[in-house]
Amino acid sequence: MKNRDSPPWSFFTHPDLDFDLEFEGIAKRYGYNVEVFYPTTEDGYINKLFRINKFDQEKLNDKSIKPSVLLLHGLGDSSDTFIVNKDDRSIGFVLANAGYDVWIGNFRGNKHSEGHTTLDAKTDHKYWNNCVPDYMAMYDIPSFIEKVKEISGVKKMAVLTHSMGGNSMFLNLQLNATYYK
């Protein structure tokens, strides 16, 4: 006899969950275009930046598209946090469905962003000496913003954050006040 408190499916094999997929696979499963960019910071970190939308390639330059939106995750997290609840409940997908040009950054040191021009995240402890919100504010955020501006051709964008992403963005605004005028 089955324990009535246990579900009839395994948590890791439920057909509506995306445990078997990485970011790109989840986005593609729900019909989104995915582009991947690797902005390099001034201090050498190579971070992964995703762009998701449902536009045809020729429509990307159409002025009827809503503004670009950059999403920044919290501490110990990644871009995945913005797409893990299916396309009708995940802010990244909800914004893309509403016609926004959605960009989702990955701060240095998370599972998507372990690159560096000279340091190895797996063997060099110096890699991790600069993986704190101060450096993310000083270097990661400007590299994300510049890449979005370069590729999208926008001059301004909205930035939505969660937890440490918000702290880093506030610090970035303080450090770069003249940049944002």
N, C-alpha and C positions, 0 to 999 in steps of 0.2 A: 504494500500500500504506500502510495506516495505521500510525502509530508506536504500538507496543504499550504504550508508557509513558503515552500520552495517554488520558484517559477518553472513553467514547463519548458523553458529554454535556458541554455547556458548564457551567462552575461557576455561572454566573449564571442559567441556565435550567433547572437540575435541578428536576424536579417536586416533590421532597420538601423543597426549601428555600423560605424565605419572604422572599427579597430584595425581592419586589415589594410587600410590605405594611408598614404602620406597626404600632405596638403593638396598636391596637384591631383591626385587620384580622387579625393573627396570632391573637389571643385568640378572636375570633369564628370564625375558620377551624376551630378545634379545639372549638368549642361552648361557650365560656365567656361569661358575662354580663360586660360591661365598663361601669364607671361612671367618669367623669372628674370630678375636683374640682380647684379652683384655690386652694389656701390662700395667703393673702398674709402675708408675714412682717412683723414690726414695722418693718423697715427698707425696706419697699416692694417686695420681690421677689415675683413671682407665679409660683409653681411648680406643676407638674402632678403630680397624685397619682392613680394608677389603682387601682381596686378590681376584682378579678376573683373570680368564684366560679361555681358551677353551681346555685345555689339559686333556687327560685321566690321571687318577691318577698315573698309572705306568710310564707315560712319564715325570712326574714332576722331576724325578731324572735323566732324559736323558740330557747329556751335549750339545745336539744340540739346546736346548731351549736358547733363547736370555737372556741377563742378567735381573736381578730383577730391577724394577724401582719403586721408592717411590714417590708418589705425595702428596704435602702438600698444603692445601687450604689457602685462605686469611681471613682477619678479618671479623667476623660475618658470616662466611660461614661454609661449611662442605664438606665432601667427595662427596656429591651429585653434586657439581659444575663440577666434572670431568666426569659425565655420563648423564647429562640431555638433550643432543642434539641428541639422537638416536645413534645407534652404528657406523654410518659412519661419524659422526661429533663430537664425544666426545673423548677427548684425551685418557681417560682411556680405552675405547673400541678400539680405533684406535691402541694403543700400544698392547693391548691383541691380536687383529687380526693379528698384525705383528709378534707375537710369543714371546712377552716379558712377564715376570712374573710380573704382575702389583699389587702393594700394594698402598692403599690409606688411609692415616691417618686422624684422627679427633682429633684436639687439644682439650685440656681441656675446658669444659664449653659450647661446642656447643651441638646441639640437640642429637647427638650420644654419647657424652662423658660427662656425668654428674655424673659419679661414683667417689667414693673416699673411702679409707679404713676406715676413721673415721668421715668424714664430710658429711652433707647432703646438696646438692646444692639448694634444695628448702627451707630449713629452717635455714641454718647456714651461716651467712654473711662471716664467715672466709673462706668458700670455695672459694669465689670470690676474696679474697685478693691476690691470686697468679695466677690470670688468665690474665696475660699480656705476651707479646712476650718474655720478658727476661726469665720467668719461662718455657715457651714453648721451648725456645732454650736450656736452661740448663737441662730440665728434659724430656719433651715430645719427642723431636726428638731423643735423645739417646735411649729411650725406644722403639720407632718405629724401629730404625736401628737394635738394638739388637734382636728384635723379628723377623724381616725379615731374619737376618743372622742365627738365631737359626732354623727357620722353613725351609728356602730355602737351607741352607748349603752354602750360598755364602759368600765370604770375602769382596766383593765390590759390590756397586750398584749405579745406576744413581739416582739422586734426582731432580725432576722437581717441581717447586714451583709457586705459584701465590701470589702476593702482600705480606701480612704479613708472609706467609709461607716462602717467599724468605728472608725477613728481619730476621726472626727467624733462618733460616738456616745459613745466613752469620754470625750472632752472635754466633751460635753454633760452626761454624768452627773456629771463633776467640777464643772462650773459650776452645775448645778441639783440638787445632792444633796438638798436638802430637798423639791424638787418630786416626787421619786420615792419618798418614804417612804409 
